[in-house]
Structure formats: structure tokens, C-alpha cells
Amino acid sequence: MSETDKRGRLESDPFGARVTASGSVLISRGGRLVTTVRGRAAERLADALERAADDDRATQLLLAKATGHYKH
């Protein structure tokens, strides 16, 4: 992750995600809810997360972008 996460934050403090029955995606970090993605954006995110299921790096980048905390 050195190219996109120079401080290693996505490895030391990773995002977590859960798709609800209603289709929303709940994104958490450090045990706290960061954001909820709903609607068409949630559908796209859930599909992308499913495709990236075997790639932790890609999953973390998707979640970081979805939260808007990608550049921090």
C-alpha cells in the first residue's frame, strides 16, 4: 500500500463494511460507524466489494474512497 497509503493507516486501522438487508452499506473504522452509503451508490459499492473480496488492498481503497477520507 505504499503508493496510495504512505503512512500505512489502511493496514493498521482498516475499514470494515456490512451490507444490510435493505441494500445500504455501513462503513466502520475502529469499531465506529463512519458513514452509510445508500441507493444506487450502495449497489455499485456492494458490487465492487464483492469483486474485490479476495484483495484486501482494493477493498480498503474502495471503502476509503466511499467515505471521502481517501486523501487524509
Protein Blocks (a to p, Z undefined) as FASTA:
>chain_A
ZZmmmnommmmmccdddddfkopacddeehiafbdcehjllmmmmmmmmmmmmmmklmmm
mmmmmnopmmZZ
